[in-house]
Every structure is written in C-alpha cells, then in structure tokens.
C-alpha cells in the first residue's frame, strides 16, 4: 500500500474544521451580514451615495452593505419616477435628482408608468408580458395601468415582525408598510388641483362636483353641462354654463338684424359677413339692425382715387415709359401732360431741365437703390458708393462687394476655423473646444463637468475619456455607459458554479463533500475520514473519495489469509491476502495464484484526455533488463476486468532498475461511477508461469472534474 500511495500525486491541501466550530461560525456570520445590510439601508434612506460607504474589515459585510443600499435606492428612484409621471405627465431628465444611475432609473420608471397610464386611458389590457419589458419597467407600467384595489388586512397569518421606521418631516413612517408615505399630507398643494387621495405607494387626484380631471391627472377643468346635455332646463329656457355649474334662463327672441349672444341681442354686421346686396359701384355701410349702400367716388381722366378717398393728379411722365417722342421732353400738368421739343442734348449723368433750356446733373442716389445698404455719394455726372466695413467698391460694377477675410488673411484671424460672413467673418472651434472671450482663440472644454459618463470621467485635451469601476466595462457603442461584466461567461472562473452580480461574482461548490478555498473560486474535497465525520462501522474502513467517502470491508477468499499486522477493524484500505492451503488440499497447492491484493482509488470525472494518464504503479521484485536470456525470469501484466468502454489498460515498464506495471486511463470516463479493475502479474521463467498475483482495484469516479 505504501508503494501504491507513493505513486499517486497529492492534488489537494485540506483544511479541517470541527463540525461544532463550523456551525457556530455560520450562525455568527449571518447575524453580522444582517446588521451590515441594515447599515446600507439606513444610508440609502438618508439619500447618501451607495458607492462611498464606510468599509468593514469583512469583505462579505461590505458587499451586503453596498448592495442592500443600492436595492433600496433603486426602489426609491423608481417610486420617484412613478410619482413624476402621475404628477407632471412628462419625464424630462431635469425633473430627477441624485446620481446618474438613480436619475436613469427614475426616468425609466417614469416612462414605463406613462406607458401604463396611456394604456389604461385607451382602454387596453394591462398585461405587458408580450412586450418583454424588464421586471422593474413591467411592474411600474402595471402599477400605473391597473386601478387601485382596496386591501383588507386578515386576522389569519398575523406574525410578529421587527418594526422598522424612518423620520420624514419630523413624523415617523413605518418601513414595514413598503415605505407608504402620505403624499397628500405633505405635498397636497403641489400635487392636485382640488382633492388629493392617498393610495398604497402613491396618490390619486379627484375634483369637486361640476369639474372633471384634466388629461394631466392633476388639475381640474369645468364641465360644460350645456354642451354635454347634463342640464335640466325646461323647454322655453336656455342653459347658461357657469364655473362648476349652470343656470336656466328664459329664452330671449331678438329682432331682425340681431342675434342672441349669451343673454343679450347683438347687432349682425351684414357688411363684414357679406350678407348685403350692394352693387359693384356701391359701398356697404353697417347700421344698427341693418345696413345701407353708398355710391363710390369716380375720378376724372388724369386723376386717381387715393387712400383717403379723394382724387389726386396722375404724373403721366413718371407713370408711363415714354409718353413723348424720343426727341421730346415730357412735362406734367394738372390732369394731363405736355411734350416739348429737345433743343439741348445732355451728356450721360445729366438731364434737361424742366423748361428745357439747360442740362442738370442727375442725382443717381435718389433714383433706385444704387448702393443698397451702403452710402451713396452723388458726384457731377456720376456717383460713388462708400462701402461699409467688410466691403470693397468695385469700380467696374459700381457695387460694394463682400471681402472674404478668411482667404485674404489665412491663418491670422482664427485659431481653428474661419467662416466668411456678409461684411465680416466668424471664428469657430473644432469638436471638444469652445471659443475664448477674444472671439478668435479656442480653449479646451471640460466635458466631465456635464457628467457624460455613467461612472468615472477624465478630461483630455479636446475630448474626454470614460472609465468604469472594477467589475464593469464601457459600452462599445456609446463609450460612456458602464455595463456589468458577466464574469461567469469567462472560462474557468469557478470550479463549480458561478453567480454573477453587479460589478462582481460569487463561486459556489456542490452542496456536500466540498468546501470553497480562500481564493473564492476553487472547490476542495472534504476528507471526511480524516475529520471523523463519516458513518463507517468499526469493522469497516473509511476511504475518502472526491466529494464524499466510502465504507470498505475486504475479505480474503477461501484458502487465503490476511497478511500484515492489525485486525479487520483498523486495517487500511489495502488488504493483502496470501495463499494458505490445507496440507491435504492438492488443488490449492497447484494453484499458481499466491497473492490477491484489494485496494481502492478515487478519480475525478474526465470529459477528454490529451493522452494516456498513469493512475497506478505496480512494483515487482524482478530486475528489469533490455535483453532477457531464455532461462531468466520475467513478469507479464494483463488486465482481466475493466468498464464496458475499455477505458483502462496496463503496460510493462521499468523504474529504478526493477520491472513495474503501469495502469493507465486511456479514455474519458464520466461520473459518478464505480467499477473494479482486475490486473494479473505473472512471473514467467523458461516459458512457464511459476507464480501469479492478482490486484483488485475498486475505482470510485466523482461526478465532478475537481
């Protein structure tokens, strides 16, 4: 057995704890974790940051504190979003306070609550299962869609609970009632126009008689009973709507030309409504209860009707293109005009005087819009434009043309970009920069002040970089949002099972037979035999296997007796039986089997093997030689029994100059499984088997690979 055990590798280091001490430690651990969770909830109730918590010496306690704080903060943030949706009807980001992730949760629950409110108002079903919303959004939508139900407490099933309270506006509110705060008591003047009713986890607005709730769910608007038919005015009376009610009034008959408006008869303006029969040459004038037609004023030739209704002279010389011959000059007269022969020819820029006796300078600045928005300067026989700053006068076109400062002075006006404008220019900056006070230089923008990142932000020249806390990674699309890393998707994170958490993960081991090492990832077998936690009897031998133990009892077959010291009660897992024949038993004496050895072996399950793996080494007393002479002894090995897939074999080898038998696993074996390997060792000399030994190996294959 010492030879067999020495050939096996030591795969685990086991730390043993007494069962009593382990149970006591677990009980105290749960007590402290509960207290740490309560500490986190108190911090969330104070609206403090859950990422900046006081650290405990226990890592488990710190985890419980942070995640209990975050859980309550998420509930509070979602409740805030639901209240904003019900109170304001909009879900704009400025309405929410707190950290970025809390504001995101509030806005998300606000949007989902709005979905529920709209669904209810349209008469649709409140079942959002087909939309595949996340759990928090689905709950918010259902809460806002479904009508509140009265909850009657039952006397059955009452139990004592620890009362948890929190102080709000100097009043104590129980936390056991799911944080139900009476919003109507503290914020009634801000929530509802008329009446506020508290509900479980929220509130509801109502209106007094004569009013109805507006679409925003808060304010109240008047019901027009006269339009909706909700009045009881008898025939012969008309219904007049009032604020919150109505009253009946005897119907008034108006004379021709009047109409009833409210309780008064109002004149009808037939002229404005086109309800008159005045001809094209007449003008309609409204009168009380009727109208009259007045004759339009007609002007004679050479006169036209002005805006004041009078007749004014027409300047035919200006109104017509050329009323006179090219050699004549047109002179306007009252109601007509006259043509005079030109005796003098005037050069360009001059024209003949009114009496036709001399040439006068033409003031081009008074004719048309010569210089547009610039200054026109009249000169003798011509004109000049004085251009505003940023323009240049073109002597050919006689126009003020814009100066493109960006091309005239490249690289001298603006630090980054120059854009020409009408009469000037404008400087701009590249992305990540802003224009300085001088209007030309560019300075870096600290984008981190606007908190664009969900967790950490570092400003860089012209841009910024987002970073995430441990356990998170940046979103590949926006580069700003930190997403939880699912460490459980990585290979070989845990020996057994991995449970992902926001920003972290936990490894677990099988429910029995294993314990988690200090690295928090590796599962190690518990040696129940060494710890004394097995259930084997005094006659049995406890044999530790991976994930458990086995109670073994090996007996020698007939004509064999147990070799070695000790009794059956304290024997090891290896039993060596030596042939012990009776004096008269010739068949027993002729049997070549001299020794039968029974032992046990624990192996992990294996799904694949890169090559044969040696598991047992059988030592012999025969010397190993490369070339044996015909009369020299030799040892032959054979495997008689294995599993149905023939997953094991035995080969002959040498170690320290002696012949050894090597039992190998050549195929993967999936556990849990138990099988017996039967191996023979034949001592041969001159072709004759002089002695044969048998080794029976009870193989226990674990369910797991570790």
C-alpha positions in Angstrom: 0.0 0.0 0.0 2.9 2.4 0.8 4.2 1.7 -2.8 0.8 2.3 -4.3 0.1 5.5 -2.3 3.6 6.9 -3.1 2.9 6.7 -6.8 -0.3 8.8 -6.6 0.0 12.7 -6.9 -1.1 14.8 -3.9 -3.8 17.0 -5.5 -5.4 18.9 -2.6 -4.4 20.6 0.7 -7.3 20.1 3.1 -8.1 22.5 6.0 -10.1 20.7 8.6 -12.6 22.3 10.9 -14.7 20.7 13.6 -18.4 20.5 12.9 -19.3 22.4 16.1 -17.0 25.3 15.3 -18.2 25.5 11.7 -21.9 25.7 12.7 -21.1 28.4 15.3 -19.2 30.5 12.7 -22.0 30.2 10.2 -24.5 31.5 12.8 -22.4 34.5 13.8 -21.7 35.3 10.1 -25.4 35.6 9.2 -26.0 37.8 12.2 -23.3 40.3 11.1 -24.4 40.2 7.5 -27.9 41.2 8.5 -26.5 44.1 10.5 -24.4 45.2 7.6 -27.4 45.1 5.3 -29.3 47.3 7.7 -26.5 49.8 7.8 -26.7 50.0 4.0 -30.4 50.6 4.0 -30.1 53.4 6.6 -27.5 55.1 4.3 -29.9 54.8 1.3 -32.8 56.3 3.4 -30.5 59.3 4.1 -30.1 59.7 0.3 -26.3 59.3 0.6 -24.1 57.8 -2.1 -24.1 54.0 -2.0 -20.6 53.9 -3.7 -18.9 55.8 -0.9 -19.7 53.7 2.1 -17.6 53.1 5.3 -15.6 50.0 4.9 -15.8 47.0 7.2 -13.0 44.6 7.9 -15.2 41.8 6.5 -15.4 41.7 2.7 -18.7 39.9 2.9 -20.1 42.6 5.2 -19.0 45.3 2.7 -20.8 43.5 -0.1 -24.0 43.2 1.9 -23.9 46.8 2.9 -23.4 48.2 -0.6 -26.0 46.0 -2.4 -28.7 46.5 0.3 -28.1 50.2 0.0 -28.4 50.0 -3.8 -31.5 47.8 -3.7 -33.4 50.4 -1.5 -32.0 53.3 -3.6 -33.3 51.6 -6.8 -36.8 51.3 -5.2 -36.8 54.9 -4.1 -35.6 56.1 -7.5 -38.3 54.1 -9.3 -41.0 55.4 -6.9 -39.8 58.9 -7.7 -40.2 58.3 -11.4 -43.8 56.9 -11.0 -44.8 60.0 -8.9 -43.3 62.4 -11.6 -45.3 60.5 -14.3 -48.5 60.8 -12.4 -47.9 64.4 -11.2 -46.3 66.1 -14.2 -47.2 63.8 -17.1 -43.6 64.3 -18.6 -40.4 62.5 -17.9 -37.7 65.1 -18.6 -34.2 64.5 -17.1 -34.1 67.8 -15.2 -37.0 66.6 -13.0 -34.9 63.9 -11.4 -32.1 64.4 -8.8 -29.5 62.1 -7.4 -26.6 60.3 -9.1 -26.6 59.5 -12.8 -27.8 55.9 -12.3 -30.5 56.9 -9.9 -31.8 59.5 -12.4 -31.7 56.9 -15.1 -33.8 54.5 -13.0 -36.3 57.3 -12.2 -36.6 58.4 -15.8 -37.0 54.7 -16.9 -39.8 54.1 -14.3 -41.4 57.4 -15.3 -41.5 56.4 -19.0 -42.9 52.9 -18.1 -45.5 54.5 -15.8 -46.5 56.8 -18.6 -46.9 53.7 -20.8 -49.3 52.2 -18.2 -51.3 55.4 -17.8 -51.8 55.8 -21.6 -52.7 52.1 -21.9 -55.4 52.5 -19.2 -56.7 55.7 -20.8 -57.1 54.0 -24.2 -59.0 51.0 -22.6 -56.3 48.4 -23.5 -55.3 45.4 -21.4 -52.7 46.0 -18.6 -50.9 42.7 -19.5 -47.4 43.8 -20.8 -46.0 40.3 -20.9 -45.7 40.2 -24.7 -43.6 43.4 -24.7 -40.8 41.6 -22.9 -40.1 44.5 -20.7 -37.6 44.1 -17.8 -39.1 43.3 -14.4 -38.8 46.9 -12.9 -40.4 48.5 -16.0 -43.2 45.9 -16.2 -44.1 46.5 -12.5 -44.1 50.3 -13.0 -46.4 50.0 -16.0 -48.8 47.7 -14.2 -48.9 49.9 -11.1 -49.9 52.9 -13.2 -52.3 51.0 -15.5 -54.3 49.0 -13.0 -56.9 50.6 -10.9 -56.0 50.6 -7.1 -57.7 47.8 -5.1 -58.8 48.0 -1.5 -56.7 45.8 0.7 -58.4 44.4 3.8 -56.0 43.0 6.4 -56.7 39.5 7.5 -56.5 38.3 11.1 -55.1 35.0 9.9 -51.4 34.6 9.5 -50.5 37.5 11.7 -47.0 37.3 13.0 -44.6 39.4 15.0 -42.2 41.5 13.0 -39.4 43.9 13.8 -40.8 47.4 13.3 -38.5 49.5 11.1 -39.2 53.2 10.9 -37.8 56.3 9.3 -38.3 60.0 10.1 -40.0 62.2 7.4 -40.8 65.9 8.1 -40.5 65.2 11.9 -43.0 62.4 11.6 -42.2 58.7 11.9 -43.2 56.4 9.0 -43.1 52.6 9.2 -40.7 50.8 6.8 -42.7 47.6 7.2 -45.5 49.2 5.1 -43.3 49.3 2.0 -42.5 53.0 2.5 -46.1 54.1 2.0 -45.8 57.9 2.5 -49.0 60.1 2.6 -48.1 62.4 -0.2 -51.4 64.3 0.2 -50.5 65.2 3.7 -47.2 66.8 2.9 -47.5 67.9 -0.8 -51.2 68.4 -1.4 -50.8 71.9 -2.6 -48.4 70.8 -5.3 -50.0 67.5 -6.4 -53.7 68.1 -7.1 -55.9 71.0 -8.1 -58.8 70.1 -5.8 -58.8 66.8 -3.8 -55.8 64.5 -3.1 -56.4 60.9 -2.0 -53.5 58.8 -0.7 -53.1 55.3 -2.2 -50.8 52.4 -1.5 -47.4 53.6 -2.6 -48.8 56.7 -4.5 -51.8 59.1 -4.6 -54.9 59.9 -6.7 -56.4 63.3 -7.6 -60.2 64.0 -7.7 -62.3 67.0 -8.5 -65.4 68.6 -6.8 -68.8 68.4 -8.4 -69.1 70.3 -11.6 -65.4 69.7 -12.6 -63.5 66.8 -14.1 -59.9 65.7 -14.1 -57.7 67.1 -16.9 -55.5 64.8 -19.0 -52.5 65.7 -16.8 -54.2 63.8 -13.9 -53.7 66.7 -11.5 -55.7 69.9 -12.5 -59.5 70.2 -12.7 -61.4 71.7 -15.6 -65.0 72.9 -15.7 -67.7 70.6 -17.1 -69.9 72.5 -19.7 -73.3 70.9 -18.8 -74.9 72.9 -21.6 -72.8 71.3 -24.2 -72.7 67.8 -22.7 -76.5 67.7 -22.1 -76.1 67.3 -18.3 -78.6 70.1 -17.5 -82.3 70.0 -16.7 -83.5 73.3 -18.2 -87.2 73.0 -19.4 -88.5 73.9 -22.8 -88.6 77.6 -23.4 -85.4 78.2 -21.3 -81.8 78.2 -22.4 -78.9 76.7 -20.5 -76.1 79.1 -19.5 -72.8 77.5 -18.3 -71.1 78.8 -15.2 -67.9 77.8 -13.4 -68.6 74.5 -11.8 -72.4 74.6 -12.6 -75.1 76.1 -14.9 -78.3 78.0 -14.7 -81.5 78.2 -16.8 -82.8 81.5 -18.3 -85.9 82.3 -20.2 -85.2 82.3 -23.9 -85.0 85.8 -25.5 -86.3 86.5 -29.0 -84.2 89.0 -31.0 -85.4 91.4 -33.8 -84.4 91.1 -37.4 -80.7 92.1 -37.8 -79.7 90.9 -34.3 -78.6 87.6 -32.9 -78.7 86.2 -29.3 -75.3 86.1 -27.7 -75.5 84.8 -24.1 -78.4 86.8 -22.6 -78.1 89.8 -25.0 -79.2 90.6 -28.5 -76.1 91.7 -30.6 -76.2 93.5 -33.9 -75.3 91.5 -37.0 -72.6 93.2 -39.3 -74.0 92.3 -42.7 -71.2 94.2 -44.5 -68.5 92.1 -42.8 -70.3 88.8 -43.3 -71.2 89.6 -47.0 -74.9 89.4 -46.3 -75.8 92.6 -48.4 -76.9 93.3 -52.0 -74.8 96.5 -52.7 -73.6 96.6 -56.3 -70.0 96.9 -57.6 -70.2 100.8 -57.7 -71.5 101.0 -54.2 -70.0 100.6 -50.7 -71.8 98.7 -47.8 -72.1 100.7 -44.6 -73.3 98.7 -41.5 -76.1 100.2 -39.3 -77.9 99.1 -36.1 -80.0 96.1 -37.1 -79.4 96.7 -40.9 -77.1 98.3 -43.5 -77.1 100.9 -46.3 -75.4 101.2 -49.7 -73.4 104.4 -50.6 -72.2 105.4 -54.2 -68.5 105.1 -54.8 -66.5 108.3 -55.8 -65.4 108.4 -59.5 -62.4 110.4 -60.5 -61.9 112.0 -64.0 -59.2 111.5 -66.6 -55.8 112.4 -65.3 -56.8 111.8 -61.7 -56.8 108.7 -59.5 -58.5 107.7 -56.2 -56.1 108.0 -53.3 -56.1 106.1 -50.0 -58.0 108.9 -48.3 -60.9 108.6 -50.7 -60.1 111.8 -52.7 -58.9 112.3 -56.3 -55.2 113.2 -57.0 -53.3 114.1 -60.1 -51.5 111.4 -62.1 -47.9 112.2 -63.2 -48.0 110.7 -66.7 -44.3 111.5 -67.2 -43.4 109.1 -64.4 -46.2 106.7 -64.7 -45.6 105.9 -68.4 -42.4 104.7 -70.0 -42.3 107.2 -72.9 -45.5 109.3 -73.3 -43.5 111.7 -75.6 -41.3 111.2 -78.7 -37.5 110.4 -78.1 -36.7 114.0 -79.3 -39.2 115.5 -76.9 -39.3 116.1 -73.2 -42.4 115.3 -71.1 -43.8 118.0 -68.8 -46.5 117.0 -66.3 -49.6 119.3 -65.9 -52.7 119.1 -63.6 -54.8 116.3 -65.0 -52.6 115.9 -68.1 -49.1 116.4 -69.6 -47.3 118.2 -72.5 -44.4 117.3 -74.8 -41.6 119.9 -75.7 -39.0 119.5 -78.4 -35.5 119.0 -77.1 -33.2 121.8 -78.1 -30.2 120.7 -76.0 -28.6 117.3 -75.8 -27.3 116.4 -72.4 -24.3 114.0 -71.7 -24.5 110.9 -69.6 -25.2 111.7 -66.0 -27.2 114.8 -66.9 -30.7 115.5 -68.0 -32.6 118.5 -69.4 -34.2 120.9 -67.0 -37.9 121.2 -66.7 -38.1 124.3 -69.0 -35.8 122.5 -71.5 -33.2 125.3 -71.5 -30.2 123.6 -69.8 -28.6 120.3 -68.6 -28.8 119.4 -64.9 -26.9 116.8 -63.0 -28.8 113.6 -62.4 -28.7 112.7 -58.7 -28.4 108.9 -59.2 -28.6 108.4 -55.4 -32.2 109.4 -55.5 -33.1 107.1 -58.4 -33.4 103.4 -57.4 -31.3 101.7 -54.7 -27.8 102.3 -56.2 -25.6 101.3 -53.3 -28.1 99.0 -51.5 -27.3 99.3 -47.7 -24.2 101.3 -48.3 -23.8 105.1 -48.5 -24.4 106.7 -52.0 -22.4 109.9 -52.8 -23.6 111.9 -55.8 -20.9 113.4 -58.0 -21.1 115.7 -61.0 -22.4 113.5 -63.8 -21.9 110.3 -61.8 -21.9 108.8 -58.3 -19.8 106.8 -55.9 -20.6 104.2 -53.2 -18.9 104.5 -49.8 -18.9 100.8 -48.6 -19.3 99.7 -45.0 -16.6 97.9 -43.2 -16.0 94.4 -44.6 -16.9 95.5 -48.2 -14.9 96.9 -51.1 -16.2 99.1 -54.0 -15.9 97.6 -57.5 -15.4 100.4 -59.9 -16.5 98.3 -62.9 -19.8 97.0 -61.5 -20.1 100.1 -59.2 -21.2 97.8 -56.4 -20.0 97.1 -52.9 -18.7 93.5 -52.8 -18.1 91.5 -49.7 -14.4 90.9 -48.6 -13.6 87.3 -47.8 -11.4 87.9 -44.8 -10.7 84.2 -44.4 -8.9 84.0 -47.8 -7.3 87.4 -47.6 -5.7 86.7 -44.2 -5.4 82.9 -43.9 -4.3 81.6 -40.5 -4.1 85.1 -39.0 -7.7 85.7 -37.9 -8.9 82.5 -36.1 -7.1 79.8 -34.1 -9.1 76.9 -35.6 -11.7 77.6 -38.2 -12.6 80.8 -40.1 -16.0 81.2 -41.7 -16.8 84.2 -44.0 -20.0 86.1 -43.4 -21.6 89.0 -45.2 -19.4 92.0 -44.4 -17.4 90.2 -41.8 -16.2 86.8 -40.6 -16.8 84.3 -37.8 -14.4 82.1 -35.9 -15.3 78.6 -34.7 -13.5 75.7 -32.9 -13.1 72.0 -33.5 -15.0 69.5 -31.5 -14.0 69.5 -27.9 -13.1 73.2 -27.8 -15.0 76.4 -27.3 -14.4 80.0 -28.5 -12.5 82.2 -26.0 -13.6 85.6 -24.9 -11.5 87.3 -27.6 -13.6 85.6 -30.3 -10.7 84.0 -32.1 -8.7 81.7 -29.7 -10.0 78.2 -28.8 -9.9 76.7 -25.3 -10.4 73.1 -24.2 -13.9 72.1 -23.0 -14.0 70.1 -19.7 -16.7 67.7 -20.8 -16.6 66.0 -17.4 -18.4 68.9 -15.8 -21.6 67.8 -17.6 -21.1 64.3 -16.3 -21.3 62.4 -19.6 -20.0 59.2 -18.2 -22.1 56.8 -16.1 -19.2 56.3 -13.6 -15.8 57.9 -13.9 -14.7 60.7 -16.4 -11.2 62.1 -17.1 -10.9 65.2 -19.2 -8.3 65.2 -22.0 -7.2 67.9 -24.4 -10.1 68.3 -26.9 -12.1 65.4 -25.6 -12.7 63.1 -22.5 -12.4 59.5 -21.5 -14.9 57.4 -19.5 -13.7 54.8 -17.0 -15.6 52.2 -15.1 -15.3 50.7 -11.6 -14.0 47.2 -11.1 -16.4 44.6 -12.4 -17.8 46.9 -15.2 -16.8 47.7 -18.7 -17.6 50.5 -21.2 -20.3 50.0 -23.7 -18.8 49.5 -27.2 -21.4 51.7 -28.9 -21.6 54.9 -26.9 -18.3 54.7 -25.0 -19.9 56.3 -22.0 -22.2 53.8 -20.3 -20.6 51.3 -17.8 -22.1 47.8 -18.1 -21.7 45.0 -15.7 -19.1 42.4 -16.7 -20.6 38.9 -16.6 -17.5 37.2 -15.2 -19.4 33.9 -15.3 -19.2 33.9 -19.1 -15.4 33.8 -18.8 -13.8 30.3 -19.0 -12.6 28.6 -15.8 -13.8 31.4 -13.4 -15.1 28.9 -10.8 -14.5 25.3 -10.2 -18.2 24.5 -10.0 -20.9 27.2 -10.4 -20.6 31.0 -10.9 -23.3 33.5 -9.8 -23.0 36.9 -11.5 -23.7 40.1 -9.5 -23.5 43.8 -10.4 -19.8 44.6 -10.5 -18.8 41.2 -9.0 -19.5 37.4 -8.9 -19.6 34.6 -6.5 -18.4 31.0 -6.8 -20.3 28.1 -5.2 -19.5 24.4 -4.6 -21.6 21.3 -4.5 -24.0 21.1 -1.5 -21.9 18.4 0.2 -18.5 17.0 0.1 -16.6 20.2 -0.9 -15.6 23.5 0.6 -14.6 26.8 -1.1 -11.0 27.8 -0.7 -9.8 31.2 0.3 -9.3 32.3 -3.3 -13.1 32.3 -3.5 -13.1 30.2 -6.7 -11.7 26.7 -6.1 -13.7 23.9 -4.6 -11.7 21.5 -2.5 -12.7 18.0 -1.4 -13.5 17.5 2.3 -11.7 14.4 3.8 -14.5 13.1 6.0 -12.3 10.1 7.0 -9.6 12.4 8.5 -12.1 14.8 10.0 -14.0 11.9 11.7 -17.3 13.0 10.2 -18.0 9.6 8.4 -20.5 6.9 9.4 -18.5 3.8 8.9 -18.7 1.0 11.5 -15.8 -0.4 13.5 -15.3 -3.3 11.1 -15.3 -1.1 8.0 -12.6 1.1 6.7 -13.4 4.8 5.8 -12.0 5.6 2.3 -12.1 9.3 1.2 -13.3 9.9 -2.3 -13.7 13.2 -4.1 -17.0 14.7 -2.9 -17.7 12.1 -0.2 -16.4 8.8 1.4 -16.9 5.1 1.1 -17.1 2.4 3.9 -15.0 -0.5 2.7 -14.6 -4.1 4.0 -12.4 -6.5 2.1 -12.4 -10.2 2.9 -9.9 -12.8 1.7 -11.3 -15.7 -0.4 -11.1 -19.3 0.7 -7.6 -20.8 1.1 -6.2 -17.2 1.6 -5.5 -15.4 4.8 -4.9 -11.7 5.6 -1.3 -10.7 5.6 0.3 -7.9 7.6 -0.3 -6.5 11.1 -3.6 -5.4 12.7 -7.1 -6.7 12.7 -10.0 -6.2 10.3 -11.3 -3.4 12.5 -8.4 -1.0 11.9 -7.0 -2.2 8.6 -6.3 0.3 5.9 -8.0 0.4 2.5 -5.4 -2.0 1.2 -5.9 -5.7 2.0 -3.3 -8.3 1.0 -4.4 -11.9 1.0 -1.7 -14.7 0.9 -2.4 -18.3 -0.1 -2.7 -20.6 2.9 -3.5 -24.2 1.7 -4.5 -27.1 3.9 -1.9 -30.0 4.0 -4.2 -32.4 2.1 -5.5 -29.8 -0.5 -3.6 -30.6 -3.6 -5.7 -28.4 -5.9 -4.9 -25.4 -3.7 -1.2 -26.2 -3.8 -1.2 -26.4 -7.5 -3.0 -23.1 -7.9 -0.4 -20.6 -9.2 -2.2 -17.6 -7.6 -0.2 -16.7 -4.5 -1.3 -13.2 -3.5 -4.6 -11.3 -4.0 -4.5 -7.6 -3.2 -7.6 -5.5 -2.8 -7.4 -1.6 -2.8 -9.4 1.5 -3.7 -8.8 4.5 -5.9 -10.7 7.9 -6.2 -10.6 9.7 -9.6 -12.3 12.8 -10.9 -14.6 12.7 -13.9 -12.9 13.4 -17.2 -14.6 14.5 -20.4 -11.5 14.4 -22.5 -7.9 13.2 -22.3 -5.0 14.6 -24.3 -3.2 11.2 -23.9 -3.0 8.1 -21.6 -2.8 9.1 -17.9 -0.9 6.9 -15.4 -3.0 6.2 -12.3 -1.4 3.2 -10.5 2.1 1.8 -10.4 2.6 -1.9 -9.6 6.1 -2.7 -8.3 7.7 -6.2 -8.6 10.9 -7.9 -7.3 12.1 -8.7 -10.9 15.1 -7.0 -12.3 14.4 -5.0 -15.5 16.7 -6.0 -18.4 16.7 -4.9 -22.0 17.6 -8.4 -23.4 16.5 -11.4 -21.3 18.0 -14.8 -21.7 15.6 -17.7 -22.3 16.0 -19.0 -18.7 15.9 -15.6 -16.9 12.7 -14.7 -15.0 10.2 -12.2 -16.4 6.9 -10.6 -15.3 3.9 -10.3 -17.6 0.9 -8.0 -16.9 -2.7 -8.3 -18.1 -6.0 -6.5 -17.3 -8.8 -9.0 -16.9 -11.7 -6.7 -16.0 -12.5 -3.0 -16.7 -15.5 -0.9 -17.7 -17.6 -1.6 -20.8 -15.8 1.1 -22.8 -12.3 -0.5 -22.0 -11.2 2.9 -20.6 -8.1 1.4 -18.8 -5.1 -0.7 -19.8 -1.8 -2.0 -18.2 1.6 -1.8 -19.7 5.1 -3.1 -18.6 7.7 -0.6 -17.6 10.8 -0.1 -15.5 11.7 2.1 -12.6 14.9 2.2 -10.6 16.1 -0.9 -12.4 13.1 -3.0 -11.5 10.1 -4.2 -13.5 6.8 -2.3 -12.8 3.3 -2.5 -14.1 1.7 0.8 -15.1 -2.2 1.0 -15.1 -3.3 3.9 -17.4 -6.6 5.6 -18.2 -6.9 5.8 -21.9 -10.5 7.1 -22.4 -12.6 9.7 -20.7 -15.0 8.4 -18.0 -18.0 10.4 -16.8 -19.0 10.0 -13.2 -20.5 9.3 -10.9 -19.4 5.7 -11.5 -17.9 2.8 -9.6 -16.0 -0.1 -11.3 -13.4 -2.8 -10.4 -10.2 -3.3 -12.3 -8.7 -6.8 -12.1 -5.0 -6.9 -13.0 -2.8 -10.1 -13.1 1.0 -10.2 -12.5 2.5 -13.4 -13.9 6.1 -14.4 -13.0 7.4 -16.5 -16.0 10.7 -18.4 -16.4 11.6 -20.6 -19.3 8.1 -20.2 -20.7 6.4 -21.5 -17.5 4.3 -19.4 -15.1 5.8 -20.0 -11.7 3.6 -17.6 -9.7 0.6 -15.3 -10.4 -0.6 -12.4 -8.3 -4.0 -10.6 -8.7 -4.6 -6.9 -7.9 -8.3 -5.8 -7.5 -8.7 -2.0 -7.7 -12.1 -0.5 -6.7 -12.3 2.7 -8.7 -14.7 5.5 -7.5 -15.1 8.2 -10.2 -16.5 11.5 -8.9 -19.4 13.4 -10.5 -17.1 16.5 -10.9 -13.7 17.2 -12.5 -12.3 18.7 -9.3 
